[in-house]
Amino acid sequence: MKKSQISFEYLIIMSFVVLAVTGIIIITYVYSGVVKDRIKMNQLENCANKIISTAEAVFYKGVPSKATINCYLPENIAGAEIDENSVIFSVYTHSGEASIAFPSNVPISGTLKAKQGIRKIEINALKGEASVTDIT
C-alpha cells in the first residue's frame, strides 16, 4: 500500500511541475511576441522620423536641395506608402496586420519599397513639396 501511495504522490507532484512549466512557456511565448512587435514599431518610427525630418529640412531649404538617408525597415513589413502629408507603414505583428501613419508638416510625395533591410532613400525639394524616392 505504501508503494502505491508514494507513486501516486509522485504523480501528483510531477503533474504540478508540468503544469507550472507549461504555464511559464506560454507566458514567455506571448511576451516575446509583444516585445518583438514593440521593436518593429520602434524601428518603423525611427525610419519615419528620419524621412519626415529630412523632408522638412529639404523642403524649407528649397529647390535644388537634396539629401540621402539610410533607414532600416524591419521584417514582416506588408506595405510602405507616402500619402500627401504622411508616411504610412503596414506591418505584420503577433496579433495581425497593423498600419501606422506618421504625419508631416510639409507636403511629401514619392514611393517606398516594402522590403526588409537597410533602405537608401533620396529626398529632393521640388516646387511646393518634397519628393521621397527609395533608391536601393
C-alpha positions, -999 to +999 in steps of 0.1 A: +000+000+000+029+024+008+045+019-026+013+028-044+008+059-022+043+071-029+038+066-066+005+085-066+021+114-046+050+114-071+025+115-100+006+145-084+039+164-078+050+158-114+016+170-127+020+203-108+056+207-122+045+200-158+016+224-154+038+252-140+065+247-167+038+248-194+024+280-180+058+296-179+065+286-215+031+300-227+037+333-209+072+335-223+060+329-259+033+356-256+056+381-240+084+376-266+058+383-294+048+415-277+085+426-273+092+418-310+062+439-321+074+468-299+109+466-315+093+466-350+072+496-342+102+515-328+122+507-359+094+520-381+090+551-360+127+558-363+126+554-401+095+576-405+110+603-383+142+603-403+122+606-436+099+633-423+126+654-406+148+652-436+119+660-460+110+691-439+146+703-439+150+698-476+116+714-483+124+746-463+158+749-479+141+749-513+149+738-548+175+722-557+181+708-522+186+671-519+195+646-491+201+609-489+194+589-457+197+552-447+167+537-430+161+502-416+128+485-423+121+455-400+110+421-411+074+413-419+067+447-434+035+445-455+035+479-471+050+514-472+035+544-489+037+581-488+004+600-488+000+638-491+013+647-457+022+614-441+043+582-442+023+551-437+037+517-429+018+484-427+034+455-408+025+420-397+026+418-359+020+390-334-017+399-333-023+405-371-016+433-396-012+468-383-009+502-401+008+532-385+008+567-400+034+594-393+022+630-402+045+656-418+043+694-416+051+697-453+036+681-484+056+650-494+052+625-522+070+596-537+074+559-533+089+535-508+096+498-513+082+475-487+113+454-483+131+444-451+166+457-446+186+490-448+170+512-475+188+541-491+163+569-495+167+601-515+147+632-507+145+661-531+130+695-528+105+702-555+083+733-560+056+730-533+066+696-520+094+672-510+099+641-531+109+608-515+124+580-536+137+546-524+169+541-545+181+508-530 
